[in-house]
């Protein structure tokens, strides 16, 4: 597996872990997930252009 694929898998797992499903994180909203989503989009674009 390439470094890009491993990074993509780790970012997806972080996004699932950042979902506000617990009572203590419900007030955070979707801000952690949206930040990781932006990183995920950047990594996917870099993978598609061949720069990663």
mmCIF file as Biopython writes it, N, C-alpha, C and O atoms, coordinates in Angstrom:
data_model
#
loop_
_atom_site.group_PDB
_atom_site.id
_atom_site.type_symbol
_atom_site.label_atom_id
_atom_site.label_alt_id
_atom_site.label_comp_id
_atom_site.label_asym_id
_atom_site.label_entity_id
_atom_site.label_seq_id
_atom_site.pdbx_PDB_ins_code
_atom_site.Cartn_x
_atom_site.Cartn_y
_atom_site.Cartn_z
_atom_site.occupancy
_atom_site.B_iso_or_equiv
_atom_site.auth_seq_id
_atom_site.auth_asym_id
_atom_site.pdbx_PDB_model_num
ATOM 1   N N  . UNK A ? 1  ? 0.849   -1.182 0.000   1.0 0.0 1  A 1 
ATOM 2   C CA . UNK A ? 1  ? 0.000   0.000  0.000   1.0 0.0 1  A 1 
ATOM 3   C C  . UNK A ? 1  ? 0.890   1.239  0.000   1.0 0.0 1  A 1 
ATOM 4   O O  . UNK A ? 1  ? 1.944   1.273  0.636   1.0 0.0 1  A 1 
ATOM 5   N N  . UNK A ? 2  ? 0.445   2.235  -0.717  1.0 0.0 2  A 1 
ATOM 6   C CA . UNK A ? 2  ? 1.225   3.461  -0.795  1.0 0.0 2  A 1 
ATOM 7   C C  . UNK A ? 2  ? 0.922   4.366  0.401   1.0 0.0 2  A 1 
ATOM 8   O O  . UNK A ? 2  ? -0.035  4.145  1.142   1.0 0.0 2  A 1 
ATOM 9   N N  . UNK A ? 3  ? 1.738   5.360  0.563   1.0 0.0 3  A 1 
ATOM 10  C CA . UNK A ? 3  ? 1.574   6.300  1.665   1.0 0.0 3  A 1 
ATOM 11  C C  . UNK A ? 3  ? 0.248   7.051  1.549   1.0 0.0 3  A 1 
ATOM 12  O O  . UNK A ? 3  ? -0.397  7.327  2.560   1.0 0.0 3  A 1 
ATOM 13  N N  . UNK A ? 4  ? -0.155  7.377  0.339   1.0 0.0 4  A 1 
ATOM 14  C CA . UNK A ? 4  ? -1.412  8.093  0.131   1.0 0.0 4  A 1 
ATOM 15  C C  . UNK A ? 4  ? -2.612  7.276  0.554   1.0 0.0 4  A 1 
ATOM 16  O O  . UNK A ? 4  ? -3.551  7.814  1.139   1.0 0.0 4  A 1 
ATOM 17  N N  . UNK A ? 5  ? -2.598  5.987  0.268   1.0 0.0 5  A 1 
ATOM 18  C CA . UNK A ? 5  ? -3.707  5.113  0.651   1.0 0.0 5  A 1 
ATOM 19  C C  . UNK A ? 5  ? -3.796  4.985  2.165   1.0 0.0 5  A 1 
ATOM 20  O O  . UNK A ? 5  ? -4.886  5.016  2.738   1.0 0.0 5  A 1 
ATOM 21  N N  . UNK A ? 6  ? -2.658  4.842  2.800   1.0 0.0 6  A 1 
ATOM 22  C CA . UNK A ? 6  ? -2.647  4.749  4.267   1.0 0.0 6  A 1 
ATOM 23  C C  . UNK A ? 6  ? -3.146  6.046  4.883   1.0 0.0 6  A 1 
ATOM 24  O O  . UNK A ? 6  ? -3.918  6.016  5.841   1.0 0.0 6  A 1 
ATOM 25  N N  . UNK A ? 7  ? -2.717  7.184  4.349   1.0 0.0 7  A 1 
ATOM 26  C CA . UNK A ? 7  ? -3.172  8.478  4.849   1.0 0.0 7  A 1 
ATOM 27  C C  . UNK A ? 7  ? -4.666  8.652  4.651   1.0 0.0 7  A 1 
ATOM 28  O O  . UNK A ? 7  ? -5.350  9.189  5.523   1.0 0.0 7  A 1 
ATOM 29  N N  . UNK A ? 8  ? -5.175  8.208  3.526   1.0 0.0 8  A 1 
ATOM 30  C CA . UNK A ? 8  ? -6.604  8.287  3.247   1.0 0.0 8  A 1 
ATOM 31  C C  . UNK A ? 8  ? -7.403  7.449  4.231   1.0 0.0 8  A 1 
ATOM 32  O O  . UNK A ? 8  ? -8.438  7.904  4.719   1.0 0.0 8  A 1 
ATOM 33  N N  . UNK A ? 9  ? -6.958  6.251  4.532   1.0 0.0 9  A 1 
ATOM 34  C CA . UNK A ? 9  ? -7.645  5.386  5.489   1.0 0.0 9  A 1 
ATOM 35  C C  . UNK A ? 9  ? -7.624  5.994  6.884   1.0 0.0 9  A 1 
ATOM 36  O O  . UNK A ? 9  ? -8.633  5.954  7.589   1.0 0.0 9  A 1 
ATOM 37  N N  . UNK A ? 10 ? -6.502  6.552  7.288   1.0 0.0 10 A 1 
ATOM 38  C CA . UNK A ? 10 ? -6.399  7.173  8.610   1.0 0.0 10 A 1 
ATOM 39  C C  . UNK A ? 10 ? -7.323  8.373  8.720   1.0 0.0 10 A 1 
ATOM 40  O O  . UNK A ? 10 ? -7.962  8.558  9.755   1.0 0.0 10 A 1 
ATOM 41  N N  . UNK A ? 11 ? -7.409  9.196  7.676   1.0 0.0 11 A 1 
ATOM 42  C CA . UNK A ? 11 ? -8.297  10.353 7.716   1.0 0.0 11 A 1 
ATOM 43  C C  . UNK A ? 11 ? -9.762  9.939  7.794   1.0 0.0 11 A 1 
ATOM 44  O O  . UNK A ? 11 ? -10.544 10.578 8.498   1.0 0.0 11 A 1 
ATOM 45  N N  . UNK A ? 12 ? -10.142 8.889  7.090   1.0 0.0 12 A 1 
ATOM 46  C CA . UNK A ? 12 ? -11.530 8.412  7.169   1.0 0.0 12 A 1 
ATOM 47  C C  . UNK A ? 12 ? -11.838 7.905  8.575   1.0 0.0 12 A 1 
ATOM 48  O O  . UNK A ? 12 ? -12.922 8.159  9.099   1.0 0.0 12 A 1 
ATOM 49  N N  . UNK A ? 13 ? -10.907 7.200  9.182   1.0 0.0 13 A 1 
ATOM 50  C CA . UNK A ? 13 ? -11.117 6.729  10.551  1.0 0.0 13 A 1 
ATOM 51  C C  . UNK A ? 13 ? -11.206 7.889  11.536  1.0 0.0 13 A 1 
ATOM 52  O O  . UNK A ? 13 ? -12.005 7.847  12.471  1.0 0.0 13 A 1 
ATOM 53  N N  . UNK A ? 14 ? -10.399 8.916  11.336  1.0 0.0 14 A 1 
ATOM 54  C CA . UNK A ? 14 ? -10.486 10.105 12.196  1.0 0.0 14 A 1 
ATOM 55  C C  . UNK A ? 14 ? -11.835 10.799 12.043  1.0 0.0 14 A 1 
ATOM 56  O O  . UNK A ? 14 ? -12.402 11.287 13.020  1.0 0.0 14 A 1 
ATOM 57  N N  . UNK A ? 15 ? -12.348 10.842 10.805  1.0 0.0 15 A 1 
ATOM 58  C CA . UNK A ? 15 ? -13.654 11.476 10.593  1.0 0.0 15 A 1 
ATOM 59  C C  . UNK A ? 15 ? -14.754 10.707 11.309  1.0 0.0 15 A 1 
ATOM 60  O O  . UNK A ? 15 ? -15.651 11.312 11.898  1.0 0.0 15 A 1 
ATOM 61  N N  . UNK A ? 16 ? -14.694 9.384  11.265  1.0 0.0 16 A 1 
ATOM 62  C CA . UNK A ? 16 ? -15.703 8.586  11.972  1.0 0.0 16 A 1 
ATOM 63  C C  . UNK A ? 16 ? -15.579 8.761  13.481  1.0 0.0 16 A 1 
ATOM 64  O O  . UNK A ? 16 ? -16.585 8.783  14.190  1.0 0.0 16 A 1 
ATOM 65  N N  . UNK A ? 17 ? -14.360 8.884  13.970  1.0 0.0 17 A 1 
ATOM 66  C CA . UNK A ? 17 ? -14.149 9.072  15.401  1.0 0.0 17 A 1 
ATOM 67  C C  . UNK A ? 17 ? -14.533 10.455 15.883  1.0 0.0 17 A 1 
ATOM 68  O O  . UNK A ? 17 ? -14.783 10.635 17.075  1.0 0.0 17 A 1 
ATOM 69  N N  . UNK A ? 18 ? -14.587 11.436 14.999  1.0 0.0 18 A 1 
ATOM 70  C CA . UNK A ? 18 ? -14.900 12.804 15.392  1.0 0.0 18 A 1 
ATOM 71  C C  . UNK A ? 18 ? -16.386 13.125 15.328  1.0 0.0 18 A 1 
ATOM 72  O O  . UNK A ? 18 ? -16.782 14.245 15.649  1.0 0.0 18 A 1 
ATOM 73  N N  . UNK A ? 19 ? -17.206 12.183 14.927  1.0 0.0 19 A 1 
ATOM 74  C CA . UNK A ? 19 ? -18.648 12.440 14.892  1.0 0.0 19 A 1 
ATOM 75  C C  . UNK A ? 19 ? -19.172 12.703 16.303  1.0 0.0 19 A 1 
ATOM 76  O O  . UNK A ? 19 ? -18.784 12.012 17.245  1.0 0.0 19 A 1 
ATOM 77  N N  . UNK A ? 20 ? -20.048 13.693 16.456  1.0 0.0 20 A 1 
ATOM 78  C CA . UNK A ? 20 ? -20.531 14.051 17.806  1.0 0.0 20 A 1 
ATOM 79  C C  . UNK A ? 20 ? -21.632 13.101 18.292  1.0 0.0 20 A 1 
ATOM 80  O O  . UNK A ? 20 ? -22.798 13.488 18.371  1.0 0.0 20 A 1 
ATOM 81  N N  . UNK A ? 21 ? -21.264 11.877 18.610  1.0 0.0 21 A 1 
ATOM 82  C CA . UNK A ? 21 ? -22.257 10.899 19.057  1.0 0.0 21 A 1 
ATOM 83  C C  . UNK A ? 21 ? -22.308 10.775 20.574  1.0 0.0 21 A 1 
ATOM 84  O O  . UNK A ? 21 ? -23.298 10.288 21.118  1.0 0.0 21 A 1 
ATOM 85  N N  . UNK A ? 22 ? -21.259 11.209 21.262  1.0 0.0 22 A 1 
ATOM 86  C CA . UNK A ? 22 ? -21.246 11.109 22.719  1.0 0.0 22 A 1 
ATOM 87  C C  . UNK A ? 22 ? -21.830 12.371 23.322  1.0 0.0 22 A 1 
ATOM 88  O O  . UNK A ? 22 ? -21.823 13.427 22.690  1.0 0.0 22 A 1 
ATOM 89  N N  . UNK A ? 23 ? -22.331 12.267 24.527  1.0 0.0 23 A 1 
ATOM 90  C CA . UNK A ? 23 ? -22.991 13.412 25.158  1.0 0.0 23 A 1 
ATOM 91  C C  . UNK A ? 23 ? -22.017 14.563 25.414  1.0 0.0 23 A 1 
ATOM 92  O O  . UNK A ? 23 ? -22.408 15.727 25.319  1.0 0.0 23 A 1 
ATOM 93  N N  . UNK A ? 24 ? -20.771 14.265 25.734  1.0 0.0 24 A 1 
ATOM 94  C CA . UNK A ? 24 ? -19.821 15.344 26.008  1.0 0.0 24 A 1 
ATOM 95  C C  . UNK A ? 24 ? -19.374 16.076 24.749  1.0 0.0 24 A 1 
ATOM 96  O O  . UNK A ? 24 ? -18.891 17.205 24.836  1.0 0.0 24 A 1 
ATOM 97  N N  . UNK A ? 25 ? -19.525 15.458 23.586  1.0 0.0 25 A 1 
ATOM 98  C CA . UNK A ? 25 ? -19.099 16.104 22.353  1.0 0.0 25 A 1 
ATOM 99  C C  . UNK A ? 25 ? -20.272 16.623 21.528  1.0 0.0 25 A 1 
ATOM 100 O O  . UNK A ? 25 ? -20.068 17.111 20.417  1.0 0.0 25 A 1 
ATOM 101 N N  . UNK A ? 26 ? -21.469 16.529 22.037  1.0 0.0 26 A 1 
ATOM 102 C CA . UNK A ? 26 ? -22.637 16.982 21.264  1.0 0.0 26 A 1 
ATOM 103 C C  . UNK A ? 26 ? -22.611 18.494 21.055  1.0 0.0 26 A 1 
ATOM 104 O O  . UNK A ? 26 ? -23.117 18.983 20.044  1.0 0.0 26 A 1 
ATOM 105 N N  . UNK A ? 27 ? -22.036 19.234 21.986  1.0 0.0 27 A 1 
ATOM 106 C CA . UNK A ? 27 ? -22.008 20.691 21.853  1.0 0.0 27 A 1 
ATOM 107 C C  . UNK A ? 27 ? -20.955 21.155 20.841  1.0 0.0 27 A 1 
ATOM 108 O O  . UNK A ? 27 ? -20.974 22.314 20.427  1.0 0.0 27 A 1 
ATOM 109 N N  . UNK A ? 28 ? -20.044 20.276 20.440  1.0 0.0 28 A 1 
ATOM 110 C CA . UNK A ? 28 ? -19.029 20.654 19.466  1.0 0.0 28 A 1 
ATOM 111 C C  . UNK A ? 28 ? -19.617 20.829 18.077  1.0 0.0 28 A 1 
ATOM 112 O O  . UNK A ? 28 ? -19.071 21.569 17.259  1.0 0.0 28 A 1 
ATOM 113 N N  . UNK A ? 29 ? -20.713 20.162 17.810  1.0 0.0 29 A 1 
ATOM 114 C CA . UNK A ? 29 ? -21.296 20.201 16.479  1.0 0.0 29 A 1 
ATOM 115 C C  . UNK A ? 29 ? -20.474 19.373 15.511  1.0 0.0 29 A 1 
ATOM 116 O O  . UNK A ? 29 ? -19.831 18.399 15.903  1.0 0.0 29 A 1 
ATOM 117 N N  . UNK A ? 30 ? -20.499 19.760 14.258  1.0 0.0 30 A 1 
ATOM 118 C CA . UNK A ? 30 ? -19.778 19.006 13.233  1.0 0.0 30 A 1 
ATOM 119 C C  . UNK A ? 30 ? -18.464 19.679 12.850  1.0 0.0 30 A 1 
ATOM 120 O O  . UNK A ? 30 ? -17.908 19.371 11.796  1.0 0.0 30 A 1 
ATOM 121 N N  . UNK A ? 31 ? -17.957 20.586 13.677  1.0 0.0 31 A 1 
ATOM 122 C CA . UNK A ? 31 ? -16.712 21.280 13.356  1.0 0.0 31 A 1 
ATOM 123 C C  . UNK A ? 31 ? -15.520 20.337 13.227  1.0 0.0 31 A 1 
ATOM 124 O O  . UNK A ? 31 ? -14.756 20.487 12.273  1.0 0.0 31 A 1 
ATOM 125 N N  . UNK A ? 32 ? -15.311 19.369 14.131  1.0 0.0 32 A 1 
ATOM 126 C CA . UNK A ? 32 ? -14.164 18.467 13.947  1.0 0.0 32 A 1 
ATOM 127 C C  . UNK A ? 32 ? -14.259 17.633 12.668  1.0 0.0 32 A 1 
ATOM 128 O O  . UNK A ? 32 ? -13.253 17.398 11.998  1.0 0.0 32 A 1 
ATOM 129 N N  . UNK A ? 33 ? -15.457 17.193 12.339  1.0 0.0 33 A 1 
ATOM 130 C CA . UNK A ? 33 ? -15.638 16.376 11.141  1.0 0.0 33 A 1 
ATOM 131 C C  . UNK A ? 33 ? -15.427 17.216 9.882   1.0 0.0 33 A 1 
ATOM 132 O O  . UNK A ? 33 ? -14.844 16.742 8.907   1.0 0.0 33 A 1 
ATOM 133 N N  . UNK A ? 34 ? -15.899 18.454 9.904   1.0 0.0 34 A 1 
ATOM 134 C CA . UNK A ? 34 ? -15.741 19.286 8.715   1.0 0.0 34 A 1 
ATOM 135 C C  . UNK A ? 34 ? -14.280 19.654 8.490   1.0 0.0 34 A 1 
ATOM 136 O O  . UNK A ? 34 ? -13.845 19.757 7.342   1.0 0.0 34 A 1 
ATOM 137 N N  . UNK A ? 35 ? -13.519 19.853 9.550   1.0 0.0 35 A 1 
ATOM 138 C CA . UNK A ? 35 ? -12.091 20.125 9.396   1.0 0.0 35 A 1 
ATOM 139 C C  . UNK A ? 35 ? -11.352 18.937 8.817   1.0 0.0 35 A 1 
ATOM 140 O O  . UNK A ? 35 ? -10.492 19.090 7.950   1.0 0.0 35 A 1 
ATOM 141 N N  . UNK A ? 36 ? -11.690 17.753 9.299   1.0 0.0 36 A 1 
ATOM 142 C CA . UNK A ? 36 ? -11.073 16.547 8.749   1.0 0.0 36 A 1 
ATOM 143 C C  . UNK A ? 36 ? -11.553 16.279 7.332   1.0 0.0 36 A 1 
ATOM 144 O O  . UNK A ? 36 ? -10.819 15.717 6.520   1.0 0.0 36 A 1 
ATOM 145 N N  . UNK A ? 37 ? -12.783 16.680 7.032   1.0 0.0 37 A 1 
ATOM 146 C CA . UNK A ? 37 ? -13.302 16.521 5.677   1.0 0.0 37 A 1 
ATOM 147 C C  . UNK A ? 37 ? -12.527 17.353 4.671   1.0 0.0 37 A 1 
ATOM 148 O O  . UNK A ? 37 ? -12.278 16.913 3.548   1.0 0.0 37 A 1 
ATOM 149 N N  . UNK A ? 38 ? -12.147 18.555 5.078   1.0 0.0 38 A 1 
ATOM 150 C CA . UNK A ? 38 ? -11.336 19.404 4.203   1.0 0.0 38 A 1 
ATOM 151 C C  . UNK A ? 38 ? -9.981  18.753 3.949   1.0 0.0 38 A 1 
ATOM 152 O O  . UNK A ? 38 ? -9.494  18.748 2.818   1.0 0.0 38 A 1 
ATOM 153 N N  . UNK A ? 39 ? -9.367  18.199 5.007   1.0 0.0 39 A 1 
ATOM 154 C CA . UNK A ? 39 ? -8.106  17.491 4.829   1.0 0.0 39 A 1 
ATOM 155 C C  . UNK A ? 39 ? -8.271  16.282 3.917   1.0 0.0 39 A 1 
ATOM 156 O O  . UNK A ? 39 ? -7.400  15.999 3.095   1.0 0.0 39 A 1 
ATOM 157 N N  . UNK A ? 40 ? -9.373  15.577 4.057   1.0 0.0 40 A 1 
ATOM 158 C CA . UNK A ? 40 ? -9.636  14.417 3.214   1.0 0.0 40 A 1 
ATOM 159 C C  . UNK A ? 40 ? -9.770  14.816 1.747   1.0 0.0 40 A 1 
ATOM 160 O O  . UNK A ? 40 ? -9.249  14.128 0.868   1.0 0.0 40 A 1 
ATOM 161 N N  . UNK A ? 41 ? -10.451 15.901 1.481   1.0 0.0 41 A 1 
ATOM 162 C CA . UNK A ? 41 ? -10.608 16.379 0.107   1.0 0.0 41 A 1 
ATOM 163 C C  . UNK A ? 41 ? -9.253  16.774 -0.476  1.0 0.0 41 A 1 
ATOM 164 O O  . UNK A ? 41 ? -8.968  16.484 -1.638  1.0 0.0 41 A 1 
ATOM 165 N N  . UNK A ? 42 ? -8.424  17.430 0.321   1.0 0.0 42 A 1 
ATOM 166 C CA . UNK A ? 42 ? -7.096  17.825 -0.153  1.0 0.0 42 A 1 
ATOM 167 C C  . UNK A ? 42 ? -6.261  16.595 -0.489  1.0 0.0 42 A 1 
ATOM 168 O O  . UNK A ? 42 ? -5.587  16.568 -1.519  1.0 0.0 42 A 1 
ATOM 169 N N  . UNK A ? 43 ? -6.299  15.581 0.368   1.0 0.0 43 A 1 
ATOM 170 C CA . UNK A ? 43 ? -5.524  14.364 0.112   1.0 0.0 43 A 1 
ATOM 171 C C  . UNK A ? 43 ? -6.026  13.646 -1.135  1.0 0.0 43 A 1 
ATOM 172 O O  . UNK A ? 43 ? -5.226  13.155 -1.931  1.0 0.0 43 A 1 
ATOM 173 N N  . UNK A ? 44 ? -7.333  13.583 -1.310  1.0 0.0 44 A 1 
ATOM 174 C CA . UNK A ? 44 ? -7.889  12.927 -2.499  1.0 0.0 44 A 1 
ATOM 175 C C  . UNK A ? 44 ? -7.480  13.663 -3.767  1.0 0.0 44 A 1 
ATOM 176 O O  . UNK A ? 44 ? -7.132  13.032 -4.765  1.0 0.0 44 A 1 
ATOM 177 N N  . UNK A ? 45 ? -7.519  14.984 -3.739  1.0 0.0 45 A 1 
ATOM 178 C CA . UNK A ? 45 ? -7.096  15.766 -4.915  1.0 0.0 45 A 1 
ATOM 179 C C  . UNK A ? 45 ? -5.622  15.550 -5.198  1.0 0.0 45 A 1 
ATOM 180 O O  . UNK A ? 45 ? -5.225  15.409 -6.355  1.0 0.0 45 A 1 
ATOM 181 N N  . UNK A ? 46 ? -4.808  15.522 -4.151  1.0 0.0 46 A 1 
ATOM 182 C CA . UNK A ? 46 ? -3.373  15.273 -4.358  1.0 0.0 46 A 1 
ATOM 183 C C  . UNK A ? 46 ? -3.123  13.873 -4.909  1.0 0.0 46 A 1 
ATOM 184 O O  . UNK A ? 46 ? -2.241  13.681 -5.746  1.0 0.0 46 A 1 
ATOM 185 N N  . UNK A ? 47 ? -3.898  12.894 -4.441  1.0 0.0 47 A 1 
ATOM 186 C CA . UNK A ? 47 ? -3.752  11.537 -4.961  1.0 0.0 47 A 1 
ATOM 187 C C  . UNK A ? 47 ? -4.149  11.463 -6.432  1.0 0.0 47 A 1 
ATOM 188 O O  . UNK A ? 47 ? -3.483  10.800 -7.228  1.0 0.0 47 A 1 
ATOM 189 N N  . UNK A ? 48 ? -5.231  12.143 -6.786  1.0 0.0 48 A 1 
ATOM 190 C CA . UNK A ? 48 ? -5.696  12.100 -8.173  1.0 0.0 48 A 1 
ATOM 191 C C  . UNK A ? 48 ? -4.754  12.828 -9.129  1.0 0.0 48 A 1 
ATOM 192 O O  . UNK A ? 48 ? -4.645  12.456 -10.297 1.0 0.0 48 A 1 
ATOM 193 N N  . UNK A ? 49 ? -4.080  13.851 -8.641  1.0 0.0 49 A 1 
ATOM 194 C CA . UNK A ? 49 ? -3.148  14.565 -9.504  1.0 0.0 49 A 1 
ATOM 195 C C  . UNK A ? 49 ? -1.767  13.935 -9.505  1.0 0.0 49 A 1 
ATOM 196 O O  . UNK A ? 49 ? -0.912  14.324 -10.300 1.0 0.0 49 A 1 
ATOM 197 N N  . UNK A ? 50 ? -1.533  12.958 -8.618  1.0 0.0 50 A 1 
ATOM 198 C CA . UNK A ? 50 ? -0.270  12.246 -8.604  1.0 0.0 50 A 1 
ATOM 199 C C  . UNK A ? 50 ? 0.834   12.955 -7.845  1.0 0.0 50 A 1 
ATOM 200 O O  . UNK A ? 50 ? 2.009   12.645 -8.045  1.0 0.0 50 A 1 
ATOM 201 N N  . UNK A ? 51 ? 0.501   13.877 -7.001  1.0 0.0 51 A 1 
ATOM 202 C CA . UNK A ? 51 ? 1.520   14.635 -6.268  1.0 0.0 51 A 1 
ATOM 203 C C  . UNK A ? 51 ? 1.797   14.060 -4.879  1.0 0.0 51 A 1 
ATOM 204 O O  . UNK A ? 51 ? 2.665   14.572 -4.171  1.0 0.0 51 A 1 
ATOM 205 N N  . UNK A ? 52 ? 1.092   13.026 -4.479  1.0 0.0 52 A 1 
ATOM 206 C CA . UNK A ? 52 ? 1.312   12.412 -3.173  1.0 0.0 52 A 1 
ATOM 207 C C  . UNK A ? 52 ? 1.664   10.963 -3.340  1.0 0.0 52 A 1 
ATOM 208 O O  . UNK A ? 52 ? 1.889   10.265 -2.351  1.0 0.0 52 A 1 
#
